[in-house]
C-alpha cells in the first residue's frame, strides 16, 4: 500500500494501514492480508480520505514466487513474513 | 520503486528514477525496465543517497499475471504499459 494524501489526513490513513499491515518506510506499508480484512481496510480508508485530493494505491501480489525486493541504503522496517 | 530519503536529496533521486521509469505518486515510481537499465539506475542512485540515512526499495514483479493494482481516490499518474 502506498499513499499520497493531504498532511491533515496522513496520520489517519497510516493508523488504519498499521492496524492491518506493516509500515515499511515513508508512505509505504506491506503485508499479508485476508481478503475480508483488505475489504475492511479499504472501507475505513474510504471514510477518512478526500477522494478528490488524496490517492491510495494497492499493489496486490498474489504469488510471491514472482516477486523480489531489493534495497539500497538503510532498511527502515520490514515484514519478515513477507518477501 | 519507493524511496524515503532526506529532503536535500529527494529531487536527485526522483530525477534519476524518472529517467528510467514513471512517476506514480509522492515517492513512488513504476515501470518496465531492462535488467541493464535497472543496474544503471541503481548505480546512479547509489551515488547520490546517503546510505546511513536514506532508503530506496525496489519491488521487482517478474510476472504481472499475478499482480493487480487497486486505487482509492484520485489517480495521480499511471504507466499504461504497466498493470
Backbone of each chain as nested JSON, in Angstrom:
{
  "chains": [
    {"id": "A", "residues": [
      {"number": 1, "name": "UNK", "atoms": {"N": [0.855, -1.184, 0.0], "CA": [0.0, 0.0, 0.0], "C": [0.895, 1.238, 0.0]}},
      {"number": 2, "name": "UNK", "atoms": {"N": [0.609, 2.158, -0.921], "CA": [1.313, 3.441, -0.932], "C": [0.271, 4.546, -0.957]}},
      {"number": 3, "name": "UNK", "atoms": {"N": [0.53, 5.619, -0.224], "CA": [-0.464, 6.681, -0.194], "C": [0.17, 8.052, -0.374]}},
      {"number": 4, "name": "UNK", "atoms": {"N": [-0.617, 8.921, -0.986], "CA": [-0.227, 10.308, -1.199], "C": [-1.461, 11.122, -0.814]}},
      {"number": 5, "name": "UNK", "atoms": {"N": [-1.543, 11.454, 0.475], "CA": [-2.733, 12.156, 0.983], "C": [-2.321, 13.454, 1.674]}},
      {"number": 6, "name": "UNK", "atoms": {"N": [-3.28, 14.354, 1.797], "CA": [-3.006, 15.637, 2.437], "C": [-2.476, 15.436, 3.857]}},
      {"number": 7, "name": "UNK", "atoms": {"N": [-1.567, 16.314, 4.24], "CA": [-0.943, 16.235, 5.567], "C": [-1.978, 16.123, 6.697]}},
      {"number": 8, "name": "UNK", "atoms": {"N": [-3.126, 16.765, 6.493], "CA": [-4.181, 16.746, 7.52], "C": [-4.756, 15.355, 7.758]}},
      {"number": 9, "name": "UNK", "atoms": {"N": [-4.641, 14.48, 6.742], "CA": [-5.257, 13.153, 6.873], "C": [-4.234, 12.019, 6.927]}},
      {"number": 10, "name": "UNK", "atoms": {"N": [-2.975, 12.388, 6.827], "CA": [-1.935, 11.368, 6.687], "C": [-1.851, 10.44, 7.91]}},
      {"number": 11, "name": "UNK", "atoms": {"N": [-2.02, 10.989, 9.094], "CA": [-1.939, 10.147, 10.289], "C": [-3.098, 9.169, 10.394]}},
      {"number": 12, "name": "UNK", "atoms": {"N": [-4.271, 9.604, 9.956], "CA": [-5.443, 8.717, 9.972], "C": [-5.242, 7.527, 9.036]}},
      {"number": 13, "name": "UNK", "atoms": {"N": [-4.735, 7.826, 7.839], "CA": [-4.525, 6.756, 6.848], "C": [-3.444, 5.788, 7.337]}},
      {"number": 14, "name": "UNK", "atoms": {"N": [-2.357, 6.33, 7.868], "CA": [-1.285, 5.487, 8.391], "C": [-1.787, 4.603, 9.526]}},
      {"number": 15, "name": "UNK", "atoms": {"N": [-2.597, 5.174, 10.414], "CA": [-3.12, 4.43, 11.562], "C": [-3.989, 3.251, 11.106]}},
      {"number": 16, "name": "UNK", "atoms": {"N": [-4.816, 3.482, 10.122], "CA": [-5.656, 2.4, 9.59], "C": [-4.779, 1.321, 8.96]}},
      {"number": 17, "name": "UNK", "atoms": {"N": [-3.824, 1.75, 8.125], "CA": [-2.94, 0.787, 7.474], "C": [-2.208, -0.091, 8.479]}},
      {"number": 18, "name": "UNK", "atoms": {"N": [-1.695, 0.54, 9.544], "CA": [-0.913, -0.211, 10.549], "C": [-1.754, -1.219, 11.312]}},
      {"number": 19, "name": "UNK", "atoms": {"N": [-3.062, -1.016, 11.364], "CA": [-3.925, -1.993, 12.026], "C": [-3.904, -3.326, 11.293]}},
      {"number": 20, "name": "UNK", "atoms": {"N": [-3.633, -3.285, 9.997], "CA": [-3.754, -4.488, 9.173], "C": [-2.414, -5.009, 8.639]}},
      {"number": 21, "name": "UNK", "atoms": {"N": [-1.524, -4.074, 8.259], "CA": [-0.248, -4.488, 7.671], "C": [0.9, -3.707, 8.314]}},
      {"number": 22, "name": "UNK", "atoms": {"N": [2.101, -3.865, 7.783], "CA": [3.31, -3.361, 8.441], "C": [3.854, -2.111, 7.749]}},
      {"number": 23, "name": "UNK", "atoms": {"N": [4.169, -1.097, 8.536], "CA": [4.793, 0.101, 7.979], "C": [6.207, -0.245, 7.519]}},
      {"number": 24, "name": "UNK", "atoms": {"N": [6.571, 0.204, 6.318], "CA": [7.877, -0.11, 5.738], "C": [8.777, 1.119, 5.651]}},
      {"number": 25, "name": "UNK", "atoms": {"N": [8.273, 2.189, 5.084], "CA": [9.029, 3.448, 5.004], "C": [8.06, 4.545, 4.608]}},
      {"number": 26, "name": "UNK", "atoms": {"N": [8.391, 5.779, 4.884], "CA": [7.621, 6.933, 4.431], "C": [6.124, 6.617, 4.302]}},
      {"number": 27, "name": "UNK", "atoms": {"N": [5.595, 6.544, 3.125], "CA": [4.159, 6.296, 2.95], "C": [3.901, 4.936, 2.323]}},
      {"number": 28, "name": "UNK", "atoms": {"N": [4.672, 3.941, 2.794], "CA": [4.608, 2.589, 2.231], "C": [4.349, 1.576, 3.334]}},
      {"number": 29, "name": "UNK", "atoms": {"N": [3.384, 0.699, 3.127], "CA": [3.149, -0.425, 4.036], "C": [3.066, -1.69, 3.202]}},
      {"number": 30, "name": "UNK", "atoms": {"N": [3.363, -2.83, 3.842], "CA": [3.202, -4.083, 3.12], "C": [2.802, -5.185, 4.095]}},
      {"number": 31, "name": "UNK", "atoms": {"N": [2.237, -6.261, 3.579], "CA": [1.914, -7.368, 4.45], "C": [0.949, -8.333, 3.806]}},
      {"number": 32, "name": "UNK", "atoms": {"N": [0.798, -9.455, 4.493], "CA": [-0.159, -10.454, 4.057], "C": [-1.503, -10.088, 4.687]}},
      {"number": 33, "name": "UNK", "atoms": {"N": [-2.557, -10.157, 3.909], "CA": [-3.855, -9.764, 4.442], "C": [-4.95, -10.637, 3.843]}},
      {"number": 34, "name": "UNK", "atoms": {"N": [-5.884, -11.031, 4.68], "CA": [-7.035, -11.801, 4.208], "C": [-7.92, -10.893, 3.368]}},
      {"number": 35, "name": "UNK", "atoms": {"N": [-8.568, -11.442, 2.333], "CA": [-9.469, -10.616, 1.516], "C": [-10.505, -9.875, 2.358]}},
      {"number": 36, "name": "UNK", "atoms": {"N": [-11.017, -10.511, 3.398], "CA": [-12.029, -9.85, 4.244], "C": [-11.434, -8.645, 4.975]}},
      {"number": 37, "name": "UNK", "atoms": {"N": [-10.215, -8.777, 5.458], "CA": [-9.573, -7.645, 6.13], "C": [-9.158, -6.555, 5.14]}},
      {"number": 38, "name": "UNK", "atoms": {"N": [-8.787, -6.97, 3.957], "CA": [-8.426, -6.0, 2.91], "C": [-9.639, -5.124, 2.604]}},
      {"number": 39, "name": "UNK", "atoms": {"N": [-10.788, -5.76, 2.516], "CA": [-12.023, -5.018, 2.268], "C": [-12.316, -4.057, 3.42]}},
      {"number": 40, "name": "UNK", "atoms": {"N": [-12.182, -4.549, 4.644], "CA": [-12.409, -3.692, 5.826], "C": [-11.484, -2.482, 5.804]}},
      {"number": 41, "name": "UNK", "atoms": {"N": [-10.224, -2.73, 5.513], "CA": [-9.235, -1.653, 5.479], "C": [-9.62, -0.606, 4.437]}},
      {"number": 42, "name": "UNK", "atoms": {"N": [-10.047, -1.056, 3.264], "CA": [-10.416, -0.115, 2.209], "C": [-11.651, 0.702, 2.594]}},
      {"number": 43, "name": "UNK", "atoms": {"N": [-12.607, 0.055, 3.269], "CA": [-13.799, 0.772, 3.733], "C": [-13.383, 1.87, 4.709]}},
      {"number": 44, "name": "UNK", "atoms": {"N": [-12.496, 1.536, 5.644], "CA": [-12.035, 2.52, 6.632], "C": [-11.291, 3.679, 5.971]}},
      {"number": 45, "name": "UNK", "atoms": {"N": [-10.435, 3.343, 5.001], "CA": [-9.666, 4.39, 4.315], "C": [-10.597, 5.305, 3.527]}},
      {"number": 46, "name": "UNK", "atoms": {"N": [-11.575, 4.687, 2.862], "CA": [-12.58, 5.458, 2.123], "C": [-13.245, 6.529, 2.975]}},
      {"number": 47, "name": "UNK", "atoms": {"N": [-13.436, 6.208, 4.255], "CA": [-14.141, 7.134, 5.144], "C": [-13.296, 8.346, 5.524]}},
      {"number": 48, "name": "UNK", "atoms": {"N": [-11.984, 8.204, 5.539], "CA": [-11.154, 9.313, 6.039], "C": [-10.492, 10.152, 4.949]}},
      {"number": 49, "name": "UNK", "atoms": {"N": [-10.373, 9.598, 3.736], "CA": [-9.683, 10.396, 2.707], "C": [-10.659, 11.314, 1.968]}},
      {"number": 50, "name": "UNK", "atoms": {"N": [-10.103, 12.297, 1.296], "CA": [-10.86, 13.152, 0.385], "C": [-10.611, 12.598, -1.015]}},
      {"number": 51, "name": "UNK", "atoms": {"N": [-11.653, 12.044, -1.617], "CA": [-11.459, 11.323, -2.887], "C": [-11.139, 12.235, -4.07]}},
      {"number": 52, "name": "UNK", "atoms": {"N": [-11.244, 13.53, -3.872], "CA": [-10.873, 14.468, -4.936], "C": [-9.436, 14.966, -4.809]}},
      {"number": 53, "name": "UNK", "atoms": {"N": [-8.804, 14.638, -3.688], "CA": [-7.451, 15.156, -3.452], "C": [-6.428, 14.053, -3.167]}},
      {"number": 54, "name": "UNK", "atoms": {"N": [-6.878, 13.024, -2.461], "CA": [-5.936, 12.017, -1.979], "C": [-5.877, 10.808, -2.915]}},
      {"number": 55, "name": "UNK", "atoms": {"N": [-4.779, 10.073, -2.792], "CA": [-4.6, 8.88, -3.605], "C": [-4.004, 7.761, -2.754]}},
      {"number": 56, "name": "UNK", "atoms": {"N": [-4.664, 6.609, -2.759], "CA": [-4.137, 5.433, -2.065], "C": [-4.098, 4.289, -3.071]}},
      {"number": 57, "name": "UNK", "atoms": {"N": [-2.942, 3.66, -3.185], "CA": [-2.748, 2.603, -4.174], "C": [-2.376, 1.296, -3.497]}},
      {"number": 58, "name": "UNK", "atoms": {"N": [-2.945, 0.207, -4.007], "CA": [-2.599, -1.125, -3.504], "C": [-2.019, -1.939, -4.642]}},
      {"number": 59, "name": "UNK", "atoms": {"N": [-0.831, -2.467, -4.446], "CA": [-0.26, -3.436, -5.379], "C": [-0.498, -4.799, -4.752]}},
      {"number": 60, "name": "UNK", "atoms": {"N": [-1.329, -5.591, -5.398], "CA": [-1.707, -6.885, -4.836], "C": [-0.899, -7.98, -5.535]}},
      {"number": 61, "name": "UNK", "atoms": {"N": [-0.001, -8.578, -4.76], "CA": [0.902, -9.592, -5.304], "C": [0.371, -10.952, -4.875]}},
      {"number": 62, "name": "UNK", "atoms": {"N": [-0.208, -11.674, -5.806], "CA": [-0.892, -12.926, -5.442], "C": [0.078, -14.066, -5.165]}},
      {"number": 63, "name": "UNK", "atoms": {"N": [1.236, -14.02, -5.817], "CA": [2.183, -15.11, -5.648], "C": [3.581, -14.531, -5.498]}},
      {"number": 64, "name": "UNK", "atoms": {"N": [4.144, -14.666, -4.308], "CA": [5.439, -14.026, -4.045], "C": [6.596, -14.698, -4.774]}},
      {"number": 65, "name": "UNK", "atoms": {"N": [6.306, -15.846, -5.394], "CA": [7.307, -16.557, -6.184], "C": [7.849, -15.655, -7.3]}},
      {"number": 66, "name": "UNK", "atoms": {"N": [7.011, -14.76, -7.781], "CA": [7.396, -13.917, -8.911], "C": [7.824, -12.518, -8.472]}},
      {"number": 67, "name": "UNK", "atoms": {"N": [8.037, -12.362, -7.18], "CA": [8.327, -11.042, -6.641], "C": [9.65, -11.047, -5.876]}},
      {"number": 68, "name": "UNK", "atoms": {"N": [10.437, -10.024, -6.098], "CA": [11.658, -9.855, -5.315], "C": [11.693, -8.452, -4.748]}},
      {"number": 69, "name": "UNK", "atoms": {"N": [12.49, -8.276, -3.717], "CA": [12.636, -6.962, -3.137], "C": [14.123, -6.653, -3.044]}},
      {"number": 70, "name": "UNK", "atoms": {"N": [14.507, -5.457, -3.481], "CA": [15.903, -5.039, -3.362], "C": [15.964, -3.72, -2.634]}},
      {"number": 71, "name": "UNK", "atoms": {"N": [17.03, -3.512, -1.916], "CA": [17.142, -2.345, -1.069], "C": [18.467, -1.629, -1.305]}},
      {"number": 72, "name": "UNK", "atoms": {"N": [18.436, -0.301, -1.398], "CA": [19.669, 0.498, -1.372], "C": [19.579, 1.402, -0.154]}},
      {"number": 73, "name": "UNK", "atoms": {"N": [20.649, 1.467, 0.618], "CA": [20.643, 2.287, 1.831], "C": [20.093, 1.508, 3.005]}},
      {"number": 74, "name": "UNK", "atoms": {"N": [19.534, 2.213, 3.97], "CA": [19.073, 1.558, 5.184], "C": [17.726, 0.878, 4.963]}},
      {"number": 75, "name": "UNK", "atoms": {"N": [17.424, -0.102, 5.827], "CA": [16.097, -0.701, 5.853], "C": [15.365, -0.046, 7.014]}},
      {"number": 76, "name": "UNK", "atoms": {"N": [14.333, 0.714, 6.7], "CA": [13.61, 1.424, 7.772], "C": [12.791, 0.432, 8.593]}},
      {"number": 77, "name": "UNK", "atoms": {"N": [12.117, -0.457, 7.906], "CA": [11.376, -1.516, 8.591], "C": [11.096, -2.618, 7.58]}},
      {"number": 78, "name": "UNK", "atoms": {"N": [10.809, -3.817, 8.063], "CA": [10.427, -4.875, 7.138], "C": [9.492, -5.85, 7.819]}},
      {"number": 79, "name": "UNK", "atoms": {"N": [8.686, -6.489, 7.002], "CA": [7.77, -7.51, 7.497], "C": [8.39, -8.858, 7.144]}},
      {"number": 80, "name": "UNK", "atoms": {"N": [8.885, -9.561, 8.153], "CA": [9.645, -10.776, 7.892], "C": [8.803, -11.892, 7.279]}},
      {"number": 81, "name": "UNK", "atoms": {"N": [7.482, -11.776, 7.465], "CA": [6.626, -12.794, 6.86], "C": [6.568, -12.634, 5.351]}},
      {"number": 82, "name": "UNK", "atoms": {"N": [7.028, -11.452, 4.901], "CA": [6.735, -11.042, 3.533], "C": [7.994, -10.716, 2.738]}},
      {"number": 83, "name": "UNK", "atoms": {"N": [8.123, -11.329, 1.577], "CA": [9.219, -11.129, 0.617], "C": [10.635, -11.244, 1.219]}}
    ]},
    {"id": "B", "residues": [
      {"number": 1, "name": "UNK", "atoms": {"N": [9.396, 1.322, -7.472], "CA": [10.435, 1.925, -6.66], "C": [9.788, 2.868, -5.658]}},
      {"number": 2, "name": "UNK", "atoms": {"N": [10.148, 2.717, -4.41], "CA": [9.688, 3.654, -3.38], "C": [10.911, 4.166, -2.631]}},
      {"number": 3, "name": "UNK", "atoms": {"N": [10.895, 5.443, -2.287], "CA": [12.073, 5.973, -1.596], "C": [11.679, 6.824, -0.402]}},
      {"number": 4, "name": "UNK", "atoms": {"N": [12.541, 6.799, 0.565], "CA": [12.388, 7.596, 1.776], "C": [13.772, 8.186, 2.033]}},
      {"number": 5, "name": "UNK", "atoms": {"N": [14.014, 9.353, 1.43], "CA": [15.346, 9.973, 1.518], "C": [15.225, 11.398, 2.048]}},
      {"number": 6, "name": "UNK", "atoms": {"N": [16.319, 11.898, 2.566], "CA": [16.341, 13.257, 3.106], "C": [15.897, 14.265, 2.047]}},
      {"number": 7, "name": "UNK", "atoms": {"N": [15.184, 15.285, 2.503], "CA": [14.662, 16.327, 1.61], "C": [15.754, 16.908, 0.709]}},
      {"number": 8, "name": "UNK", "atoms": {"N": [16.975, 16.974, 1.217], "CA": [18.085, 17.542, 0.458], "C": [18.428, 16.729, -0.796]}},
      {"number": 9, "name": "UNK", "atoms": {"N": [18.078, 15.415, -0.744], "CA": [18.461, 14.545, -1.863], "C": [17.269, 14.03, -2.66]}},
      {"number": 10, "name": "UNK", "atoms": {"N": [16.075, 14.415, -2.223], "CA": [14.86, 13.841, -2.803], "C": [14.722, 14.16, -4.301]}},
      {"number": 11, "name": "UNK", "atoms": {"N": [15.082, 15.37, -4.705], "CA": [14.952, 15.728, -6.128], "C": [15.928, 14.971, -7.016]}},
      {"number": 12, "name": "UNK", "atoms": {"N": [17.124, 14.742, -6.483], "CA": [18.115, 13.973, -7.248], "C": [17.64, 12.545, -7.494]}},
      {"number": 13, "name": "UNK", "atoms": {"N": [17.094, 11.924, -6.431], "CA": [16.624, 10.539, -6.55], "C": [15.434, 10.464, -7.511]}},
      {"number": 14, "name": "UNK", "atoms": {"N": [14.501, 11.406, -7.373], "CA": [13.334, 11.434, -8.259], "C": [13.763, 11.612, -9.714]}},
      {"number": 15, "name": "UNK", "atoms": {"N": [14.717, 12.504, -9.943], "CA": [15.187, 12.778, -11.305], "C": [15.801, 11.524, -11.939]}},
      {"number": 16, "name": "UNK", "atoms": {"N": [16.602, 10.803, -11.177], "CA": [17.187, 9.557, -11.698], "C": [16.073, 8.557, -12.014]}},
      {"number": 17, "name": "UNK", "atoms": {"N": [15.146, 8.383, -11.064], "CA": [14.049, 7.438, -11.266], "C": [13.264, 7.746, -12.539]}},
      {"number": 18, "name": "UNK", "atoms": {"N": [12.945, 9.024, -12.744], "CA": [12.131, 9.42, -13.908], "C": [12.836, 9.206, -15.242]}},
      {"number": 19, "name": "UNK", "atoms": {"N": [14.168, 9.13, -15.195], "CA": [14.9, 8.844, -16.44], "C": [14.584, 7.444, -16.958]}},
      {"number": 20, "name": "UNK", "atoms": {"N": [14.233, 6.56, -16.029], "CA": [14.067, 5.16, -16.405], "C": [12.625, 4.675, -16.324]}},
      {"number": 21, "name": "UNK", "atoms": {"N": [11.876, 5.146, -15.309], "CA": [10.507, 4.664, -15.124], "C": [9.569, 5.844, -14.865]}},
      {"number": 22, "name": "UNK", "atoms": {"N": [8.322, 5.548, -14.538], "CA": [7.277, 6.58, -14.491], "C": [6.921, 6.971, -13.064]}},
      {"number": 23, "name": "UNK", "atoms": {"N": [6.838, 8.262, -12.805], "CA": [6.398, 8.732, -11.505], "C": [4.912, 8.411, -11.334]}},
      {"number": 24, "name": "UNK", "atoms": {"N": [4.55, 7.877, -10.182], "CA": [3.165, 7.473, -9.936], "C": [2.488, 8.36, -8.893]}},
      {"number": 25, "name": "UNK", "atoms": {"N": [3.118, 8.544, -7.772], "CA": [2.593, 9.415, -6.715], "C": [3.704, 9.645, -5.708]}},
      {"number": 26, "name": "UNK", "atoms": {"N": [3.612, 10.732, -4.962], "CA": [4.539, 11.009, -3.863], "C": [5.939, 10.426, -4.121]}},
      {"number": 27, "name": "UNK", "atoms": {"N": [6.371, 9.424, -3.433], "CA": [7.721, 8.876, -3.606], "C": [7.67, 7.484, -4.224]}},
      {"number": 28, "name": "UNK", "atoms": {"N": [6.792, 7.324, -5.208], "CA": [6.565, 6.024, -5.85], "C": [6.718, 6.148, -7.366]}},
      {"number": 29, "name": "UNK", "atoms": {"N": [7.487, 5.253, -7.939], "CA": [7.595, 5.167, -9.397], "C": [7.393, 3.718, -9.808]}},
      {"number": 30, "name": "UNK", "atoms": {"N": [6.943, 3.493, -11.04], "CA": [6.828, 2.132, -11.516], "C": [7.104, 2.083, -13.013]}},
      {"number": 31, "name": "UNK", "atoms": {"N": [7.425, 0.903, -13.505], "CA": [7.612, 0.777, -14.937], "C": [8.343, -0.488, -15.297]}},
      {"number": 32, "name": "UNK", "atoms": {"N": [8.355, -0.746, -16.592], "CA": [9.079, -1.885, -17.124], "C": [10.513, -1.412, -17.366]}},
      {"number": 33, "name": "UNK", "atoms": {"N": [11.467, -2.223, -17.009], "CA": [12.859, -1.8, -17.174], "C": [13.734, -3.001, -17.521]}},
      {"number": 34, "name": "UNK", "atoms": {"N": [14.64, -2.792, -18.432], "CA": [15.588, -3.843, -18.787], "C": [16.56, -4.047, -17.622]}},
      {"number": 35, "name": "UNK", "atoms": {"N": [17.016, -5.265, -17.408], "CA": [17.983, -5.519, -16.326], "C": [19.192, -4.594, -16.4]}},
      {"number": 36, "name": "UNK", "atoms": {"N": [19.678, -4.308, -17.623], "CA": [20.862, -3.442, -17.768], "C": [20.553, -2.014, -17.304]}},
      {"number": 37, "name": "UNK", "atoms": {"N": [19.36, -1.519, -17.624], "CA": [18.982, -0.179, -17.175], "C": [18.693, -0.141, -15.677]}},
      {"number": 38, "name": "UNK", "atoms": {"N": [18.151, -1.226, -15.167], "CA": [17.889, -1.319, -13.725], "C": [19.201, -1.184, -12.964]}},
      {"number": 39, "name": "UNK", "atoms": {"N": [20.218, -1.871, -13.48], "CA": [21.533, -1.796, -12.854], "C": [22.087, -0.369, -12.918]}},
      {"number": 40, "name": "UNK", "atoms": {"N": [21.971, 0.263, -14.103], "CA": [22.434, 1.648, -14.265], "C": [21.733, 2.573, -13.272]}},
      {"number": 41, "name": "UNK", "atoms": {"N": [20.422, 2.405, -13.16], "CA": [19.635, 3.249, -12.26], "C": [20.121, 3.088, -10.818]}},
      {"number": 42, "name": "UNK", "atoms": {"N": [20.362, 1.847, -10.414], "CA": [20.827, 1.605, -9.044], "C": [22.21, 2.207, -8.795]}},
      {"number": 43, "name": "UNK", "atoms": {"N": [23.08, 2.126, -9.79], "CA": [24.415, 2.722, -9.658], "C": [24.295, 4.232, -9.461]}},
      {"number": 44, "name": "UNK", "atoms": {"N": [23.428, 4.863, -10.261], "CA": [23.231, 6.32, -10.149], "C": [22.649, 6.695, -8.789]}},
      {"number": 45, "name": "UNK", "atoms": {"N": [21.674, 5.919, -8.332], "CA": [21.04, 6.217, -7.03], "C": [22.065, 6.065, -5.904]}},
      {"number": 46, "name": "UNK", "atoms": {"N": [22.853, 5.002, -5.999], "CA": [23.913, 4.768, -5.024], "C": [24.834, 5.969, -4.837]}},
      {"number": 47, "name": "UNK", "atoms": {"N": [25.059, 6.687, -5.933], "CA": [25.99, 7.813, -5.893], "C": [25.424, 9.029, -5.173]}},
      {"number": 48, "name": "UNK", "atoms": {"N": [24.086, 9.174, -5.189], "CA": [23.515, 10.415, -4.631], "C": [22.92, 10.259, -3.229]}},
      {"number": 49, "name": "UNK", "atoms": {"N": [22.611, 9.027, -2.82], "CA": [21.995, 8.888, -1.496], "C": [23.051, 8.766, -0.393]}},
      {"number": 50, "name": "UNK", "atoms": {"N": [22.6, 9.005, 0.815], "CA": [23.435, 8.745, 1.987], "C": [22.992, 7.395, 2.544]}},
      {"number": 51, "name": "UNK", "atoms": {"N": [23.867, 6.403, 2.434], "CA": [23.461, 5.028, 2.763], "C": [23.204, 4.792, 4.253]}},
      {"number": 52, "name": "UNK", "atoms": {"N": [23.552, 5.781, 5.074], "CA": [23.268, 5.653, 6.502], "C": [21.961, 6.318, 6.906]}},
      {"number": 53, "name": "UNK", "atoms": {"N": [21.372, 7.061, 5.97], "CA": [20.143, 7.796, 6.294], "C": [18.975, 7.469, 5.38]}},
      {"number": 54, "name": "UNK", "atoms": {"N": [19.265, 7.246, 4.1], "CA": [18.205, 7.109, 3.099], "C": [17.871, 5.647, 2.832]}},
      {"number": 55, "name": "UNK", "atoms": {"N": [16.68, 5.461, 2.292], "CA": [16.228, 4.11, 1.96], "C": [15.512, 4.132, 0.614]}},
      {"number": 56, "name": "UNK", "atoms": {"N": [15.964, 3.283, -0.291], "CA": [15.288, 3.136, -1.584], "C": [14.972, 1.655, -1.763]}},
      {"number": 57, "name": "UNK", "atoms": {"N": [13.711, 1.37, -2.058], "CA": [13.258, -0.015, -2.175], "C": [12.732, -0.29, -3.574]}},
      {"number": 58, "name": "UNK", "atoms": {"N": [13.04, -1.475, -4.078], "CA": [12.515, -1.902, -5.373], "C": [11.717, -3.178, -5.171]}},
      {"number": 59, "name": "UNK", "atoms": {"N": [10.479, -3.154, -5.603], "CA": [9.666, -4.371, -5.657], "C": [9.71, -4.833, -7.107]}},
      {"number": 60, "name": "UNK", "atoms": {"N": [10.319, -5.961, -7.326], "CA": [10.51, -6.456, -8.693], "C": [9.469, -7.536, -8.976]}},
      {"number": 61, "name": "UNK", "atoms": {"N": [8.549, -7.191, -9.87], "CA": [7.446, -8.1, -10.189], "C": [7.743, -8.744, -11.54]}},
      {"number": 62, "name": "UNK", "atoms": {"N": [8.108, -10.015, -11.486], "CA": [8.583, -10.647, -12.715], "C": [7.443, -10.991, -13.673]}},
      {"number": 63, "name": "UNK", "atoms": {"N": [6.294, -11.272, -13.143], "CA": [5.167, -11.673, -13.99], "C": [3.916, -10.932, -13.525]}},
      {"number": 64, "name": "UNK", "atoms": {"N": [3.419, -10.029, -14.358], "CA": [2.291, -9.187, -13.947], "C": [0.977, -9.967, -13.882]}},
      {"number": 65, "name": "UNK", "atoms": {"N": [0.992, -11.198, -14.361], "CA": [-0.178, -12.079, -14.275], "C": [-0.629, -12.229, -12.825]}},
      {"number": 66, "name": "UNK", "atoms": {"N": [0.309, -12.164, -11.905], "CA": [-0.006, -12.4, -10.501], "C": [-0.134, -11.096, -9.711]}},
      {"number": 67, "name": "UNK", "atoms": {"N": [-0.206, -10.004, -10.437], "CA": [-0.211, -8.706, -9.776], "C": [-1.437, -7.9, -10.189]}},
      {"number": 68, "name": "UNK", "atoms": {"N": [-2.062, -7.263, -9.204], "CA": [-3.167, -6.355, -9.505], "C": [-2.886, -5.027, -8.828]}},
      {"number": 69, "name": "UNK", "atoms": {"N": [-3.573, -3.999, -9.317], "CA": [-3.424, -2.682, -8.717], "C": [-4.819, -2.141, -8.44]}},
      {"number": 70, "name": "UNK", "atoms": {"N": [-5.014, -1.65, -7.225], "CA": [-6.305, -1.046, -6.895], "C": [-6.068, 0.36, -6.399]}},
      {"number": 71, "name": "UNK", "atoms": {"N": [-7.034, 1.213, -6.636], "CA": [-6.867, 2.618, -6.323], "C": [-8.063, 3.133, -5.523]}},
      {"number": 72, "name": "UNK", "atoms": {"N": [-7.8, 3.925, -4.475], "CA": [-8.868, 4.664, -3.796], "C": [-8.53, 6.142, -3.947]}},
      {"number": 73, "name": "UNK", "atoms": {"N": [-9.515, 6.933, -4.336], "CA": [-9.274, 8.37, -4.528], "C": [-8.778, 8.637, -5.935]}},
      {"number": 74, "name": "UNK", "atoms": {"N": [-8.041, 9.733, -6.092], "CA": [-7.596, 10.111, -7.425], "C": [-6.414, 9.258, -7.881]}},
      {"number": 75, "name": "UNK", "atoms": {"N": [-6.222, 9.205, -9.201], "CA": [-5.017, 8.609, -9.768], "C": [-4.097, 9.767, -10.114]}},
      {"number": 76, "name": "UNK", "atoms": {"N": [-2.972, 9.85, -9.425], "CA": [-2.054, 10.971, -9.676], "C": [-1.366, 10.79, -11.02]}},
      {"number": 77, "name": "UNK", "atoms": {"N": [-0.918, 9.588, -11.272], "CA": [-0.321, 9.284, -12.575], "C": [-0.305, 7.78, -12.747]}},
      {"number": 78, "name": "UNK", "atoms": {"N": [-0.202, 7.317, -13.983], "CA": [-0.087, 5.875, -14.175], "C": [0.695, 5.6, -15.44]}},
      {"number": 79, "name": "UNK", "atoms": {"N": [1.316, 4.45, -15.45], "CA": [2.066, 3.994, -16.613], "C": [1.192, 2.979, -17.317]}},
      {"number": 80, "name": "UNK", "atoms": {"N": [0.655, 3.354, -18.473], "CA": [-0.314, 2.498, -19.15], "C": [0.285, 1.182, -19.633]}},
      {"number": 81, "name": "UNK", "atoms": {"N": [1.605, 1.187, -19.8], "CA": [2.235, -0.073, -20.232], "C": [2.189, -1.098, -19.106]}},
      {"number": 82, "name": "UNK", "atoms": {"N": [1.915, -0.605, -17.897], "CA": [2.166, -1.428, -16.712], "C": [0.904, -1.58, -15.847]}},
      {"number": 83, "name": "UNK", "atoms": {"N": [0.534, -2.776, -15.536], "CA": [-0.585, -3.158, -14.665], "C": [-1.931, -2.539, -15.039]}}
    ]}
  ]
}
